[in-house]
Amino acid sequence: MKQFQLISIFPSISILLFISLFLSISLFNSSAQETNWKGPSVDFKHGDLKVSENMRFLVFADGKPFFYLGDTGWELFHRLNKADTEKYLENRRSKGFTVIQAVALAELDGLNTPNMEGNEPLIDNNPLKPNEAYFAHVDWVIKKAEEKGIFIGLLPTWGDKVDKQWGKGPEIFTRDNAFLYGKWIGNRYKTFPNIIWINGGDRDGGGKNKEIWEAIGNGIKFVDQRHLMTFHPWGERSSSEWFQQSKWLDFNMCQTGHGQRSYAIYKRIIARDYDLKPVKPCFDGEPRYEDHPVGWKPEILGWFDDADVRQAMYWDLFSGGFGHTYGCHPIWQMLSPDHEPVGLARHNWYDVLDLPGAGDLVHARRLIESRPFLSRVPDQSLITTAYYPETDYVVATRGQGYAMVYIPTGWDVTVQLDRIGAKTIKAWWFDPRNGEAKSIGNFPGNGLKIFKTPTMGRGNDWILVLDDATLNFKSPGL
């Protein structure tokens, strides 16, 4: 009898377990939907991009601010077929990415290994003989990105075709053919609305390389004055070192690289670029990648994770960057079982599309876009705390009627409230891991105040948002 009673209740238990599981999945999906970006990532009806009047940001033709949130999809044109391209771009649209950085003449034997449709980019590796079939696929990818409201940060070539170094090459460019190739590719894409030109490709901009990079930049601008252009340098360097005075360089890109966990690199590059003359927008176009071995020494230093992603992003943005680029080690190389991993990569690209760091980026975009965008400046004078370790460095930014302080590991922060210029300040804790914000009350807008984060330790990063209470800003979070 007891056996019968036990068996008879199994269906009820199964039903309850099923309902519980269904509700859990539904709630999880509901939460995910709340954080996903709705619709196209940007609206190209606002017009072409230009540099803002204060020379610090990018805006659309109608004045609407543009948040550059990039991903390094370097091998996008070379290693993905159309179905996988659609999968990748849709994933990035749903996460609020606004730019995908991709290379026409790709890094990983991009000249001699055909794309997924069996085509090489050049005939006889001659940059003056582009293969129409290959570039027809590039056209398709760029148009597919346009459908999703995504810009393509288009590199005409990777750097090994100019300066082989550790790459596969071969070196195919001279000053003369570089100018003509620049004219050709500039003319091909000058009518596409979603192009941002990125000259360079992880290489030195000086020495014998300089005249070639100048030729490519000038060649593109000779036929295409519509689209903005920058330069992608090699690690721990900035485009400003070689091209600050070049007319084709509209904004600066640096690469803080894959070996740093210290704020020192941002002091050395972003803070320096921000103060240069002539003033040009600046940002980090290749930081530490998620799922990348720290300094290529995983057995000693481990792997970069989502905490590293957020830290690099907010250090960049709050130190003067107008935007930020994310990267994931298996994704830039579009690693699959068909390819040898580069740089100790350990996963396939399609298995790491939803790593936590990639999902955290949209919260930064929403936070920055929630407050007056074009008035934002870096301002460490907001913080009076005497000392922070370089690995735990607290950075501050402020704009018209607000300030934000990024606290990467939960240290106490003492804020000079007078710097905000408000009689009463409304304060929030913004959680960069989930985009939620909690009001922590109103305070007189003068003197010093110590703020203690809700949690402490690595991965427990917080953003203190301080608003002029009279402006009635909406909550900075979900």
C-alpha positions in Angstrom: 0.0 0.0 0.0 2.8 2.4 0.9 4.5 1.5 -2.4 1.3 2.3 -4.3 0.9 5.6 -2.6 4.5 6.6 -3.3 4.1 5.7 -7.0 0.8 7.5 -7.2 2.2 10.8 -6.1 5.1 10.7 -8.7 3.0 12.2 -11.4 2.1 15.2 -9.1 5.8 15.6 -8.2 6.7 15.4 -11.9 4.1 18.1 -12.8 5.3 20.3 -10.0 8.9 19.9 -11.1 8.0 20.6 -14.7 6.0 23.8 -13.7 8.9 24.9 -11.5 11.4 24.3 -14.3 9.1 26.1 -16.8 8.8 29.1 -14.6 12.5 29.2 -14.0 13.2 29.2 -17.7 10.5 31.7 -18.4 11.8 34.1 -15.7 15.4 33.6 -17.0 14.3 34.4 -20.6 12.2 37.3 -19.4 15.2 38.8 -17.6 17.4 38.2 -20.7 14.8 39.9 -22.9 14.8 42.9 -20.6 18.5 43.4 -21.1 18.6 42.7 -24.8 18.7 45.6 -27.2 15.4 46.1 -29.1 15.4 46.7 -32.8 18.4 47.9 -34.9 21.4 48.9 -32.8 21.5 52.4 -34.4 19.2 54.3 -36.8 21.0 55.4 -39.9 18.2 57.9 -40.6 20.1 60.3 -38.3 22.7 60.7 -41.1 26.4 60.2 -41.5 28.8 60.3 -38.6 31.0 63.4 -37.8 33.1 64.7 -35.0 31.2 66.7 -32.4 31.7 70.5 -32.2 33.7 70.1 -29.0 35.9 67.5 -30.9 35.5 64.9 -28.1 32.8 62.6 -29.4 31.2 61.3 -32.6 27.7 62.4 -33.5 25.3 61.8 -36.4 24.6 64.5 -39.0 21.5 65.6 -37.0 23.5 66.0 -33.8 22.4 62.8 -32.1 25.3 61.4 -30.1 26.8 58.1 -31.2 28.1 55.5 -28.7 30.9 53.5 -30.3 30.5 50.0 -28.8 32.7 47.7 -31.0 33.6 44.1 -31.3 36.8 42.7 -32.9 35.4 40.4 -35.6 38.7 40.6 -37.5 38.2 37.4 -39.5 34.5 38.0 -40.2 34.8 38.3 -44.0 37.3 35.5 -44.2 36.2 32.6 -42.0 32.4 32.8 -41.7 29.8 31.7 -44.2 26.6 33.6 -44.7 24.6 31.6 -42.1 27.3 32.0 -39.4 27.6 35.7 -40.3 23.9 36.1 -39.7 24.2 34.3 -36.4 27.1 36.4 -35.2 25.7 39.8 -36.3 22.3 39.0 -34.7 24.0 38.1 -31.4 25.9 41.4 -31.4 22.9 43.4 -32.4 20.9 41.9 -29.4 23.8 43.0 -27.1 23.7 46.6 -28.3 27.0 46.6 -30.3 27.2 49.4 -32.7 30.4 48.6 -34.6 32.1 45.4 -35.8 35.7 45.8 -36.6 36.6 43.5 -39.6 39.4 43.2 -42.1 39.2 43.1 -45.9 42.6 41.4 -46.4 42.5 39.2 -43.3 45.2 38.4 -40.9 45.2 34.6 -40.8 46.7 33.8 -44.2 44.0 36.1 -45.7 45.6 36.3 -49.1 46.2 32.6 -49.9 43.5 30.8 -47.9 40.1 31.3 -49.6 37.0 32.6 -47.8 34.2 30.2 -47.0 32.9 30.6 -50.6 36.2 29.5 -52.0 37.5 32.9 -53.1 40.7 34.7 -52.4 40.6 38.6 -52.2 43.2 39.4 -54.8 44.4 37.9 -58.1 48.0 37.0 -58.0 48.2 38.8 -54.6 48.2 42.1 -56.5 46.3 44.8 -54.6 45.5 46.4 -57.9 43.6 43.2 -59.0 40.8 42.7 -56.5 38.7 39.5 -56.9 35.1 40.6 -57.5 33.7 37.4 -56.1 35.5 37.8 -52.8 34.4 41.5 -52.4 30.8 40.6 -53.4 30.7 38.6 -50.2 32.2 41.5 -48.2 29.5 43.7 -49.7 26.8 41.2 -48.5 28.2 41.2 -45.0 28.3 45.0 -44.7 24.7 45.2 -46.0 23.6 42.6 -43.5 25.2 44.6 -40.7 23.3 47.7 -42.0 20.0 45.8 -41.7 20.8 45.3 -38.0 21.9 48.9 -37.4 25.6 48.1 -37.1 28.5 49.9 -38.5 31.5 48.0 -40.0 34.8 49.4 -38.8 36.5 48.4 -42.1 40.2 47.7 -42.2 41.5 47.7 -45.9 44.2 45.3 -44.9 45.9 43.7 -41.9 49.3 44.9 -41.0 51.3 41.9 -42.1 50.6 42.8 -45.8 52.6 46.0 -45.1 55.1 44.8 -42.4 55.2 41.0 -41.9 56.6 40.9 -38.4 55.0 37.8 -36.8 52.3 37.5 -39.4 52.0 35.3 -42.5 52.1 38.1 -45.1 53.3 38.3 -47.8 54.1 42.0 -47.9 52.4 43.3 -51.0 52.1 47.1 -50.5 54.3 50.0 -51.7 53.5 53.7 -51.4 52.2 53.8 -55.0 50.0 50.7 -55.0 48.7 51.5 -51.5 47.3 54.8 -52.7 45.6 53.2 -55.7 44.2 50.4 -53.5 43.0 53.0 -51.1 41.2 54.8 -53.9 39.7 51.6 -55.2 38.3 50.3 -51.8 37.3 53.8 -50.8 35.3 54.2 -54.0 33.7 50.8 -53.6 32.3 51.5 -50.1 31.8 55.3 -50.2 28.0 55.0 -50.7 27.5 52.5 -47.9 26.0 54.3 -44.9 27.5 52.0 -42.2 31.3 52.4 -42.8 33.9 53.6 -40.4 37.4 53.3 -41.9 40.2 51.8 -39.8 43.6 52.2 -41.4 46.5 50.0 -40.1 46.2 46.6 -38.6 48.2 45.9 -35.4 51.4 47.4 -36.7 53.8 50.3 -36.1 52.8 53.4 -37.9 56.4 54.8 -38.2 59.5 54.0 -40.1 59.1 52.5 -43.6 55.5 51.7 -42.8 54.5 55.4 -42.4 54.4 56.3 -46.1 52.3 53.2 -46.9 49.7 53.9 -44.2 49.6 57.5 -45.3 49.1 56.4 -48.9 46.2 54.1 -47.9 44.5 56.8 -45.8 45.0 59.5 -48.4 43.8 57.2 -51.2 40.5 56.5 -49.4 39.9 60.1 -48.4 40.7 61.2 -52.0 37.4 59.5 -53.1 35.5 59.3 -49.8 35.1 62.3 -47.6 31.8 61.0 -46.3 33.1 58.5 -43.7 35.3 58.9 -40.7 38.7 57.2 -40.3 41.1 56.1 -37.6 44.2 53.9 -37.3 44.6 50.6 -35.5 48.1 50.4 -33.9 50.1 47.6 -32.4 49.9 46.8 -28.7 50.2 49.4 -26.0 50.4 52.2 -28.6 48.1 54.8 -30.1 47.4 56.2 -33.6 48.3 59.6 -32.2 52.0 58.7 -32.1 52.3 58.9 -35.9 49.2 60.4 -37.3 48.0 63.1 -35.0 48.6 65.7 -37.7 47.4 63.6 -40.6 44.3 65.1 -42.3 42.8 61.7 -42.9 42.8 60.8 -39.2 39.5 61.9 -37.7 39.9 60.3 -34.3 42.5 58.3 -32.3 42.4 54.6 -31.5 44.8 53.0 -29.1 45.4 49.3 -28.2 46.0 48.8 -24.5 46.5 45.2 -25.4 46.4 41.8 -23.6 49.0 42.0 -20.9 47.8 44.7 -18.6 45.6 44.7 -15.5 46.8 48.1 -14.3 45.3 51.5 -14.8 48.8 52.8 -15.7 48.2 51.9 -19.4 45.2 54.2 -19.4 47.2 57.0 -17.8 49.9 56.5 -20.4 47.7 56.4 -23.5 44.1 57.6 -23.1 44.9 60.4 -20.7 47.7 61.5 -22.9 45.6 61.4 -26.1 42.8 63.3 -24.4 45.2 66.2 -23.8 46.8 66.4 -27.3 46.4 69.2 -29.8 44.7 69.4 -32.2 41.9 67.9 -30.1 40.6 64.6 -31.5 38.2 62.0 -30.0 40.1 59.1 -28.5 39.3 55.6 -27.3 40.5 52.0 -26.7 40.0 50.0 -29.8 41.6 46.8 -28.6 41.8 46.1 -24.8 42.2 42.9 -22.9 40.1 40.2 -24.5 37.6 38.0 -22.6 38.9 34.4 -22.5 42.4 35.5 -23.5 45.4 34.3 -21.5 46.8 37.2 -19.4 50.1 38.2 -21.0 49.9 34.8 -22.9 50.9 33.1 -19.6 47.7 31.3 -18.4 49.5 28.9 -16.2 50.9 31.8 -14.2 48.5 34.8 -14.7 45.2 33.1 -15.6 42.7 34.3 -18.2 40.9 37.6 -18.6 37.2 37.4 -17.6 34.1 39.6 -17.3 35.6 41.6 -14.4 38.5 42.5 -16.6 36.2 43.4 -19.5 34.2 45.8 -17.4 37.3 47.3 -15.7 38.9 48.1 -19.1 35.7 49.5 -20.4 35.0 51.9 -17.6 38.6 52.9 -17.2 38.5 53.8 -20.9 35.2 55.7 -20.9 35.7 57.6 -17.6 39.3 58.6 -18.6 38.2 60.4 -21.7 37.3 57.6 -24.2 34.3 58.4 -26.4 33.5 54.7 -26.9 35.0 51.3 -26.3 35.8 48.1 -28.2 35.2 44.6 -26.7 37.1 41.5 -27.8 36.9 37.8 -27.2 39.9 35.7 -28.0 38.2 32.8 -29.9 35.8 35.2 -31.7 38.3 37.6 -33.3 39.8 34.6 -35.0 36.4 32.8 -35.6 38.0 29.7 -34.2 36.3 26.4 -35.1 37.5 22.7 -35.4 38.5 23.5 -39.0 41.2 25.9 -37.8 44.3 25.8 -35.6 43.9 28.0 -32.5 46.0 31.2 -32.3 47.5 32.4 -29.1 46.4 29.5 -26.9 42.7 30.0 -27.7 40.7 27.3 -26.1 37.1 27.5 -27.3 35.1 27.7 -30.6 33.7 31.1 -31.5 30.1 30.0 -31.4 30.4 28.6 -27.9 31.6 31.9 -26.4 29.2 34.4 -28.0 27.3 34.8 -24.7 30.2 35.1 -22.2 29.3 37.3 -19.2 31.5 40.2 -20.3 29.9 40.5 -23.7 26.5 40.7 -22.0 27.7 43.5 -19.6 28.5 46.0 -22.4 24.9 47.0 -23.1 24.6 48.3 -19.5 27.5 50.7 -20.1 25.8 52.0 -23.3 22.5 52.5 -21.5 24.2 54.2 -18.6 26.2 56.7 -20.7 23.2 57.4 -23.0 21.0 58.1 -19.9 22.7 61.4 -19.1 23.8 64.4 -21.2 26.3 62.8 -23.5 28.4 65.5 -25.1 29.2 67.4 -21.9 31.0 64.5 -20.2 34.7 65.0 -19.2 37.1 63.0 -17.1 37.5 64.6 -13.6 39.6 63.0 -11.0 39.3 66.1 -8.8 35.9 64.7 -7.8 37.8 62.0 -5.7 39.8 63.1 -2.7 40.8 59.6 -1.5 44.6 59.7 -1.2 45.6 56.3 -2.6 44.3 53.4 -4.7 46.4 50.6 -6.1 46.8 50.7 -9.9 44.8 47.4 -10.2 41.9 48.9 -8.1 42.0 52.4 -9.4 38.9 54.5 -9.0 38.1 56.9 -11.9 35.5 59.7 -12.2 33.8 61.5 -14.9 31.2 64.3 -14.9 28.8 66.1 -17.2 26.1 68.7 -17.2 24.3 68.0 -13.9 25.8 64.7 -13.0 28.9 62.7 -12.1 29.9 59.0 -12.2 32.6 57.2 -10.3 33.8 53.7 -11.2 34.9 51.6 -8.3 36.4 48.4 -9.6 36.8 46.4 -6.4 34.7 48.1 -3.8 37.1 50.5 -2.1 35.5 53.4 -0.1 35.5 56.6 -2.1 35.4 60.2 -0.8 33.8 62.6 -3.2 34.0 66.3 -3.4 30.3 67.1 -4.0 30.9 70.8 -4.8 32.3 69.7 -8.2 28.9 68.7 -9.4 27.5 72.2 -9.0 24.1 71.3 -7.4 22.4 72.3 -4.2 21.0 68.8 -3.7 22.4 65.6 -5.1 20.5 62.4 -5.7 22.8 59.4 -5.5 22.5 55.9 -7.0 24.5 52.7 -7.0 24.6 51.3 -10.5 25.5 47.6 -10.8 27.5 47.2 -14.1 27.0 43.4 -14.0 23.2 43.5 -14.5 22.4 47.2 -15.3 20.2 47.7 -12.2 20.3 50.9 -10.1 19.3 51.5 -6.5 18.7 55.0 -5.1 20.7 55.7 -2.0 19.0 59.1 -1.1 19.6 62.8 -1.5 22.5 64.8 0.0 23.5 68.4 0.2 25.7 69.2 -2.7 28.7 70.5 -0.8 31.6 69.3 1.2 33.1 65.8 1.3 31.1 62.6 1.6 32.4 59.0 2.0 30.5 56.4 0.0 30.8 52.7 0.8 29.9 50.1 -1.9 27.3 47.4 -1.3 29.9 44.6 -1.8 33.7 44.4 -2.0 36.4 42.3 -3.8 37.4 41.4 -7.3 34.4 41.3 -9.6 32.4 43.4 -7.2 32.6 46.6 -9.2 30.1 49.5 -8.8 29.4 52.8 -10.3 28.3 55.7 -8.1 26.0 58.0 -10.0 25.5 61.5 -8.6 22.7 63.7 -10.1 21.6 67.3 -9.6 18.3 66.4 -7.9 16.5 69.3 -9.5 17.0 67.9 -13.0 14.9 64.8 -12.3 17.0 62.4 -14.4 15.5 59.0 -14.8 17.0 56.0 -13.1 20.4 55.1 -14.7 19.5 51.4 -14.6 16.9 49.0 -15.7 
